[in-house]
Amino acid sequence: MSIEIKVPQLPESVADATLVAWHKKAGESVARDENLVDLETDKVVLEVPAPAAGRIAEIKVQEGTTVEAGHVLAILEEGEAGEEDLSDDAPAAAGNGAGAEAAAPEAKADDGKADDGKAGKTSPAVRRLLDEHDLDATMVSGSGKDGRITKADVMAFLKSDDSSDTTPGDTKTPTGGSAPVSNDARTEERVPMSRLRARIAERLVEAQQTAAMLTTFNEVDLTEVMALRSRYKESFEKEHGVKLGFMSFFAKAAVEALKRFPVVNASVEGSDIVYHNYYDIGIAVSTERGLMVPVIRDVDRKSFADFEKELGDLAGKAQSGKIGMEELTGGTFSITNGGIFGSMMSTPILNQPQSAILGMHAIQQRPMAVDGEVKIRPMMYLALTYDHRLIDGKDSVQFLVTIKQQLEDPSRLLLSI
């Protein structure tokens, strides 16, 4: 029986999606619930699983195509997966030009590369990177789901390959050959902006044009936090099964500051100010697709361990593309940590409709005056970007001072003082 593989119901407020990668070719057998194709929306990547075991008879939509809910992507002939497997040189599609074209990159016979089906597990960006360095997909171990190769896997292979001095951007092949390209060659590459990147750009421009953004700075001495973390990190991990990170301290300190300055936890809707009596904190997470901000709900009610576990879970979902829209919306305040990339100072942009965002930065050992003496202390610059339409300078400065006090004396977090 023939089954139409359709675009599933898209998340609320999402009108369409982009087909970014097929994991199966026309003619290949599939198992029930096996992921067939990835669809990218403004925020998340959706997987379309096989509704039954069988074989892909026809692929109707190519990678890069914009689709809407209900759009037919492929035709599946129901039957036991694995029956009548095609040989390596068998035709990839039957009676459909689109299906044959989809399989064409893997069916080339003149490039001398073997194909064990692994190339079908790569995105267009990864395939371009493989082609640039004359690599075969079979040479690179994939760390993604079902062995899928990521750009990081390719870069790691290039850096670790001992058979040549190949580096990213080199024209040399892994076997020592080289292409006759001049060192001063000027090249360009034009690629379409991803859905997520386009949405990020749209929101950043909207924030700049809508809010009266201003940033205030302070610095915090993390001596006590680092000492407390060092003293209890082993027992904490043993007891709770999760590492004690810095983010939980900053999130808890932010909640205490938000309680004292509720306007920072508010938002502007038209001519109204909406005060939120709950604390849903968005934590910026860097992914291959771009920056995402998963939201941890009711941070004031969560223990350090609960916070760290949920943060790890959401970060993992974001980086693997498995996170849902409901986990990315509804925050009242955000925190971003540029320090993990070495940033010393930055002015983060608001994550609207929120009215403030806290920026963390790199921890640096610096000489500080402490009780009349110069001592070396682990210092971090803090930045608070806020909407000046709603938040006055006095409140923003005192908000940062409150966070500084909480972190320089962590016992305050336990006593709520």
Secondary structure, DSSP 8 states (H G I E B T S, - for coil): -EEEEE-----TT---EEEEEESS-TT-EE-TT-EEEEEE-SS-EEEEE-SSSEEEEEE-S-TT-EE-TT-EEEEEEES-TTTT---TTS-S-SS-HHHHHHHHHHH-SSS----SSGGGGS-HHHHHHHHHTT--GGGS---SGGG---HHHHHHHHHH--SS---TT--B-TTS-B----TT----------HHHHHHHHHHHHHHHHS-EEEEEEEEE-HHHHHHHHHHHHHHHHHHSS---HHHHHHHHHHHHHHH-GGGG-EEETTEEE--SS--EEE-EEETTEEE--EES-GGGS-HHHHHHHHHHHHHHHHHT---GGGSS--SEEEEEGGGGT-S-------TTBSEEEEE---EEEEEEETTEEEEEEEEEEEEEEETTT--HHHHHHHHHHHHHHHHSTHHHHHT-
